[in-house]
Amino acid sequence: MAGAESSRPPAPGRCPPARPGPQRGEAPGPAQRARGAGGGGGCSGARCASLAAPPPARPAQPNLREGVKPFTPEKAQEIVMSLQQPAVFCNMVGDWPALHWNVKYLSAVLDGKTIQFRLGLKTVDLVPQFETRCSYVEATLEEFLAWSCGQPSCLSGPFSCYDSSKYWAYADYKYIARIFEDKPEIFQDIRWSDFGFPGRSGKESTLWIGSEGANTPCHLDSYGCNLVLQVEGRKRWHLFPPGDTSFLYPTRIPYEESSVFSKVNVANPDLKRFPKFRNSTAHVVTLSPGQVLLVPRHWWHYVESIDPITVSINSWIELDADHEARVEEAITRMLVCAIKSAENPSDGDLWLNPTEVEATSHEMNLQYLNQAVSAYFKCQKTSVSEEAHSSSTGAEQRTGASCKRKRREVGCEPDGCRLLTHGFDFSTSKAEELQKIPFGPHLIQVLPQSQETGSMGAGAVAVASDGRDLPCENEGEHIGKLHRRRKELVMSNDCEMPAHQMDSDSSPCTSQTALSTNDLLDCLVNPHVINLVARLLLERTGV
């Protein structure tokens, strides 16, 4: 589609409405590089004292000799590839130069280069603030710092129409290889080789910079598992296991390859529209500088910045299961694009996420599906061949680029099909697996929030830089009471009315309402349905 829809900054001299509504325009795709520009004022004042501080000191490493890490790269990789629940690594990155990447430092390195910021309201609504509902500006980090500190210099410039007390700003999904393409030496500040992935550095990593309140809507990633390093400030993570998918009301609108969004605003859930959310099991953790969070495959997560400025770095680790996931994503893309493109454009439904440049044609989507299926069988064949020689050849690592938010390359060469799990025995049961995991002061298990917890703040696990559990400040009391341990589900015949059509004082099944295209799609491209279709398709193709 030539004219993809996204939110754009207001025209010069015009301020946004109370809620920054989406506007039609050219979508800033992920391949679009930030334009270079100067500008911005300095940051001063008591509120910004912490931002002007020197780079963070190296976290303490209790009971460890200088330079000795608690886990070898081989052991760290075994944990990452086998653990099926979130956990926090402590004392693994104390010597990484990337720990100095606070916003002041990055501003100096970028030297006036602009990047795109997404802006949303700090007020909590019952509806998630999807990226299609946000506004966007191009600004330097210097301008961002001045704005977040409430500097008078921000009365003009890209943030001039956004009150920092009412809005948050987020420079999210910034591929380090792109924004620092003229400074490749900086890639080596990030050393994922310490986690058993040799050759993986900043080139395969993504940068996130946000102000207080900046958040990512609850979603799961279709591909890989995720390692997240917190550099500056703290972020609160709300994680839900894959088994909670039906409780989170998955949707592919707005559509983005590799992201399945939840229709529930987990920070302020509408339990009348989404009653099954009561059955979800929240795992909540506050991530502090120097810590690395492991987000296992297909774990849902809602992430929010809770300090004035936050900086995070992550890398998506590719898994052998991604080959089948690409087939599922190809099927989903074909169905969503075919059905939504047939709608009347005047309906104004912003169904494409701003990260998707255009709605691809049916012919292109069919070609993509065939390539994904061919790549799946090629990799299956390669994997069988590798397993036959595993006793003599040993593990060989794959260090492909970590680009979650762009279409994956489906052409799969033999060397690129080697399983990351190769060399380890992950066939044990979950109980046996957990017994083998060395939880302790250097690897903190993110546990389910207890049913008795009175507030999200009290239930959230905060981990000190030395690995000790800390009490978490009592923030967001209204949230925690809505997260409960999973209950035994009782099957019944009650039906669910489309969320966007349920009246505030109506109850399910009390009236008939017209179904929308999105209602159909929520069923048609439900993750469980797509998984079944992919398996049937692969079975049919493999005969």
Salt bridges, closest charged atoms under 4 A:
GLU5 OE2 - ARG24 NH2 2.37
GLU66 OE2 - ARG58 NH1 2.88
GLU78 OE1 - LYS75 NZ 3.74
ASP95 OD1 - LYS69 NZ 2.70
ASP125 OD2 - ARG19 NH2 3.14
ASP125 OD2 - ARG133 NH2 3.79
GLU131 OE2 - ARG405 NH2 2.82
ASP172 OD2 - ARG118 NH2 2.85
GLU181 OE2 - ARG33 NH1 2.70
ASP182 OD2 - LYS183 NZ 3.39
ASP194 OD2 - LYS69 NZ 3.52
ASP221 OD1 - HIS219 NE2 3.26
ASP221 OD2 - HIS301 NE2 3.55
ASP221 OD1 - LYS404 NZ 3.06
ASP244 OD1 - ARG486 NH2 2.57
GLU256 OE2 - LYS404 NZ 3.72
GLU256 OE1 - ARG405 NH1 3.07
GLU257 OE1 - ARG333 NH2 3.30
GLU257 OE1 - ARG407 NE 3.70
ASP270 OD2 - ARG273 NE 3.65
ASP307 OD1 - ARG234 NH2 2.87
GLU318 OE1 - ARG398 NE 3.06
GLU318 OE2 - ARG408 NH1 2.78
GLU324 OE2 - ARG535 NE 3.58
GLU329 OE1 - ARG252 NH2 2.93
GLU343 OE1 - LYS340 NZ 2.74
ASP349 OD2 - LYS340 NZ 2.38
GLU356 OE1 - ARG333 NH2 2.90
GLU386 OE2 - ARG418 NH1 2.81
GLU396 OE2 - ARG418 NE 3.36
ASP415 OD1 - ARG418 NH2 3.12
ASP466 OD2 - ARG468 NE 2.55
GLU473 OE2 - ARG234 NH1 2.81
GLU473 OE2 - ARG236 NH2 3.59
GLU475 OE1 - ARG236 NH1 3.40
GLU496 OE2 - LYS276 NZ 3.57
ASP522 OD2 - LYS263 NZ 2.96
